[in-house]
Amino acid sequence: MPTIVVDVMPKAELLDPQGKAVAGALARTGHAGISGVRVGKRFELTVDGPVDDALKASVQQIAEEILSNSVIEDVVGIHYEISNAELAEEAAGEASTAAGFTAPAGETH
């Protein structure tokens, strides 16, 4: 099943106390070279069926109205992931179509 990932971050102009705390901990524990940390949220929505334009529009609305607080947060990314099994199925389908072969129902090659 496809997974839709929504990333939400605090607005850039706002203080991020969690990020500041993590940055301080990194400095105290000797992890040099990190100049800043911002802490956000990641939502993974598992969907039934294909990801079409209607679903994409619905997820955009969900992200803006439910998953984020527009006063203090921005939706910074929405992307779509499929499992390794689905990738393998898709690749097998493309390979057999490219070779002009379609597997009989119930068989995969």
Residue pairs with C-beta under 8 A, 6 or more apart in sequence:
1 46
1 47
1 48
1 83
1 86
2 46
2 47
2 50
2 51
2 80
2 81
2 82
2 86
3 44
3 45
3 46
3 47
3 80
3 81
3 82
3 83
4 44
4 45
4 47
4 51
4 55
4 59
4 78
4 79
4 80
4 81
5 42
5 43
5 44
5 45
5 77
5 78
5 79
5 80
5 81
6 42
6 43
6 45
6 59
6 62
6 63
6 67
6 75
6 77
6 78
7 40
7 41
7 42
7 43
7 75
7 76
7 77
7 78
8 40
8 41
8 42
8 43
8 63
8 67
8 68
8 73
8 74
8 75
8 76
9 38
9 40
9 41
9 73
9 74
9 76
10 16
10 19
10 38
10 39
10 40
10 72
10 73
10 74
11 72
11 73
11 74
12 74
14 72
16 37
16 38
16 39
18 39
19 36
19 37
19 38
19 39
20 37
22 37
22 39
23 34
23 36
23 37
26 34
26 37
27 34
40 73
40 76
41 67
41 68
41 73
43 63
43 67
45 59
45 62
47 55
49 55
51 80
56 78
59 78
60 75
60 78
63 75
63 78
64 70
64 75
67 75
68 74
68 75
82 90
89 108
92 108
92 109
96 102
96 103
96 109
101 109
103 109
